Amino acid sequence: MGVAVELYFDSASEQLMRQWQARLTSQGLPPILEQLGFWPHVSLAAFASIPPEPVIPLVRAFAQSSYPFPITLSHLGVFPTTEGVVFLAPTLTQHRARLHHDFHQQLSQAALLAESYYQPDQWVPHCTITTDLAPSQIATAIELLVREFRPLQVQCTTIGVITYRPAVPQAQFALGG
């Protein structure tokens, strides 16, 4: 069981992400994120094998000291791994990089170390649109998204802690308290 810390979008933005996922499903791609209970999100950290309890108070404090903010999902991406992940990626601004860095400093002070992919110098912020695809399915997803996707601004309003595969919410907090 893994634990992840995720930024969630306002309801209108979440609906847009779900529409993209449904569009891909209509082209024959598996609705794996929906089946596993994942909400559209950008992950700040993931941990392979710790319980959620030590992470939740840090996330609560972080939420109280942060405020909702917009991000622009500006481009498409694919991770070169066997997981077959296709994602929408936000433009990485100084504000988002600082927010991520500050969160990981709080984790470090609590002796919690996230997986390497989520460390500040390695983090690739992304909103997974589909996963667990075969190479031919990745090509289908990219073809559809390249034709139809345009950059869009979404609002990050909430932060949460989940355990995953499947995704089970453990705690959720509004940014700004």
N, C-alpha and C positions, 0 to 999 in steps of 0.2 A: 504494500500500500504506500503510495506517495502522498505528499502534501504539497499544495501549491497556493500561492498568494496571487490573486487575480484582480485586475481593475475591470470594472463593469461599466457599461454604457447606459445612457438614458434610454428610456423605453422606445423612442422613435428610432434611435440609432441601432438598438438591439434588433428591432423589426427589420431594418435594412439588411443587417448581417444574416438574419434568418431567411430573408428573401433570396440572398445570394446562395445560401446553402440549399434552399429548395430548388433553385434554378439548376444547380449542379445535379441534384438528385433527379430532377426531371430529365436529365441527359444520361441517366443510367448509373451515376456514381452513388456509392452507398451513403446513406444518411448516418454515418458512424457517430458524429458528434452529438446528434440528437438522440440516437439510441443509447449513448453512454451518459447522457444527462448534462453535457457541457453547455454553458451559456457562452455567447460571444464575449470575448475578453482579450486583454493583454496581460500576460503573466509577468509579475515582477520577480518571483523566486519560485523554485521548486526544490523539494527535498525528497530523496529516495526512500528514506527509512526512519523518519522520526514521527512521533505522534503530533497531532495538531495543537495540543494544549499549550506548549511553550511558545508557539507562534501567535496564537490568538491575542494575548494582551499587547504584544508589539504592534500588531495590525490595528487594534483598537486605538492605541496611542497615536499611531501614524495617521489614521483617519481623522482624529480630532485636530491634528496639527496641519492638515492639508485641506485644500479646497477643490471643488470641482474645476475641471479644466478641459479645454478642447484639444483634440488631436486631429490631424489630417491624415487619413489613410490614403497615401499618395501613390503607392506602387505595389506590385505583385511580387511574390517570391516563392521559391521552392527550396527546402533544405535538402542538401545532397546526402541524405541518409536513407536507410531502409524503411523508415516510417511512412514515406510517401506523403509528406506534408506540403500543402499549398496554402499560402497565407496572403493577407493584405497587410502591408507594413506602413506604420506611421512615419512621417518625417521626424527624425530625431532632433529635437531642439535642445538648447542648453537647459531649459526648464525641466524637460523630461529626463535628461541625463542626470541632472542634479537630484531630482526626486528619486530616481532609481538608486543613485549613489548613496544618498542620505538614508534610504531604507536599508540598504545593505550594511551601512555603518551601524545602524541600530541592531541588526541581526548579529553582526560581529561582536558588539558589546555584550550580547547575550550568549556568546559562544555558539551561535548557530551559523553554519556554513551551507549556503545553497549549492546546488549542483553547478558545475563549472559553466554550463551554457548560460546561466543566469548571472554570473559574476559581472560586475560593472565593466570590465575591460573586454568581455566576450559576448555580452548580451546583445541579441538581435531582437528588438521589440517587434512583436507581430501579433496579428489576430488570425488564428488558424481558421480557415474557411472550410477545409476538408483534410482528412488524414487517412492513413492506412490504405493508400492507393498503390496499385501496380503502376509501373512506368507508363503503360499505354493510357491508363486512367489519368495520370498527371497531365499528359499531353491534352487529353479531352478537356480537363478543367482549365488549363492555361489558355487553350484556344477560345473557349467560351468567355473567360474573364478578359482576355485581351480585346475581344470584340466589343464587350459591353461595359466593362468597368471604367469609371471615371473617378478621379480623386474626390473624396467626400470628407467633410468634417463631422466628427462625432464628439460627444461630450462624455468624459469620464466622471461619473457621479458617485460611485460606490466601490469599495474594496472588500474582498472576501477571502476566506480560507476554505479550501476544499480538500477532501481526500479524493484520490482518483484511481480510476479504472475499476468501476464506474465513478463518475463525479458525484460526490455527496457533499452538499454544503455543510460546513461546520460553524461558520460565523460570517456575518456580513455587517458592514458599517458604512454609513453615509460619509462621504468626504466633507470635512468641515463640521463634523459632530452632528 
